[in-house]
Amino acid sequence: YFLGDQQPPAWNQWAEVVSHAPRKPFFLGDLPHAWVASDYARSVLDMFAYGRDSDQSLVLAAGIPRDWMQGVGVGVSRLRTPYGLLSYTLRETGGRLRLHIDATSAPPGGFVLPWPYAGVPRSVRVDGKPAAWRGSELRIPAPHADVEIWTPPTR
């Protein structure tokens, strides 16, 4: 019964809009489209982490507004990625930006934190050891890390 409404008949799926009278014009209004919803969900998830193919890294928090980082901060828990589950918290307090990463594994290119502010960071430590920026990015190779960045004063 259900397969009788496939358009075209040999297709193995249903179109978004199906009618019992395919040659009769009709209007159902502006229907929700699944591709729009999936693009929106993907865009929101990419704010928190996305895979960068050029160097096989996971870019963290590239779309997070600065005010989300302040106070309690922002984080994800058990986010599925191509490299396993990812959890992290990101919080700015007292002139320091703190990132804690807890992942099941590290991508081949590591984790990348883009610098979210104007100006340049004063200093950075990964697991208590000094680290260096490459341009405006900090690369973190380990799946478990504590990052502390001293931020420039706000104007």
C-alpha positions in Angstrom: 0.0 0.0 0.0 2.6 2.6 1.0 4.9 1.8 -1.9 2.2 2.7 -4.4 2.7 6.4 -3.9 6.4 6.5 -4.8 7.3 9.0 -7.4 8.8 7.8 -9.8 7.4 4.3 -9.1 10.9 2.6 -9.2 12.4 5.0 -6.7 13.3 3.6 -3.3 12.1 6.5 -1.3 9.2 9.0 -1.0 9.4 12.6 -2.1 8.8 15.3 0.6 5.3 16.0 -0.8 3.2 13.1 -2.2 -0.3 13.3 -3.5 -2.7 10.6 -4.6 -3.5 12.7 -7.7 0.1 13.4 -9.1 -1.2 15.3 -12.2 -3.5 17.6 -10.2 -1.8 20.9 -9.0 -2.1 21.6 -5.3 -0.5 23.8 -2.7 0.4 22.7 0.9 2.1 25.9 2.0 5.7 26.3 3.1 6.4 22.8 4.5 9.4 22.2 6.7 12.2 20.6 4.8 14.5 18.1 6.5 17.6 19.4 4.7 17.1 22.8 6.2 16.8 21.4 9.7 19.9 19.2 9.3 22.0 22.1 7.9 20.9 24.2 11.0 21.8 21.4 13.4 25.2 20.9 11.7 25.9 24.7 11.8 25.1 24.8 15.5 27.3 21.8 16.2 30.2 23.3 14.1 30.2 26.3 16.5 31.5 24.0 19.2 33.8 21.7 17.1 34.3 20.8 13.4 36.8 18.6 11.5 39.2 20.4 9.3 40.2 18.1 6.4 43.3 20.1 5.3 45.2 19.0 8.4 43.0 16.3 10.0 42.4 18.4 13.1 39.3 19.3 15.2 38.8 23.0 15.5 37.3 23.9 18.9 34.9 26.8 19.8 35.5 28.7 16.5 31.9 30.0 16.5 31.4 30.7 20.2 30.6 34.3 21.1 33.0 35.8 23.7 30.2 36.5 26.2 29.4 32.7 26.3 32.9 32.1 27.6 32.6 34.5 30.5 31.5 33.5 34.0 30.3 29.9 34.0 31.6 29.4 30.4 30.5 27.0 27.7 31.2 23.3 27.0 30.2 20.2 25.3 29.8 16.7 26.7 30.3 13.5 24.7 30.0 15.2 21.3 30.4 12.6 18.5 33.2 13.4 16.1 34.9 11.4 13.4 37.7 10.8 15.9 35.6 9.7 18.9 33.8 11.4 21.7 34.8 15.0 22.7 34.1 16.8 25.9 35.5 20.2 26.7 34.8 23.3 28.8 35.9 26.8 28.0 35.8 29.6 30.5 37.2 33.1 30.9 37.7 34.5 34.4 40.1 36.9 35.9 42.0 37.7 32.6 42.5 34.0 31.9 40.9 31.8 29.3 40.8 28.2 30.5 40.1 25.2 28.2 39.8 21.6 29.5 39.7 18.9 26.9 38.6 15.3 27.6 38.3 13.2 24.4 38.4 9.5 23.7 41.2 10.1 21.2 43.1 12.9 19.5 42.7 13.5 15.7 45.9 13.1 13.7 46.3 16.9 13.4 45.4 17.4 17.1 42.9 19.9 18.5 43.0 23.5 17.3 41.9 26.5 19.3 41.6 29.7 17.3 42.3 32.9 19.2 38.9 34.4 19.9 39.8 38.0 20.7 41.4 41.0 19.1 45.0 41.5 20.0 47.4 38.7 20.9 47.5 36.4 23.9 50.1 37.3 26.5 51.1 33.7 27.3 49.8 30.2 27.1 50.4 27.0 29.0 49.2 23.5 28.1 49.3 21.1 31.0 51.5 23.6 32.9 54.1 23.9 30.2 54.7 26.9 27.9 53.2 26.5 24.5 53.4 28.6 21.3 50.8 29.9 18.9 51.0 29.3 15.1 49.5 32.5 13.7 46.2 32.8 15.5 45.8 29.2 16.4 47.0 27.0 19.3 47.5 23.3 18.4 46.9 20.8 21.2 48.0 17.3 20.4 46.7 15.3 23.4 43.2 14.0 24.0 43.3 15.2 27.6 44.7 18.7 28.3 44.3 21.7 30.5 45.1 25.0 28.7 45.5 28.3 30.4 45.8 31.5 28.3 46.4 35.0 29.7 44.2 37.3 27.7 45.1 40.9 26.7 43.3 43.6 28.6 39.9 44.6 27.2 39.5 48.2 26.0 
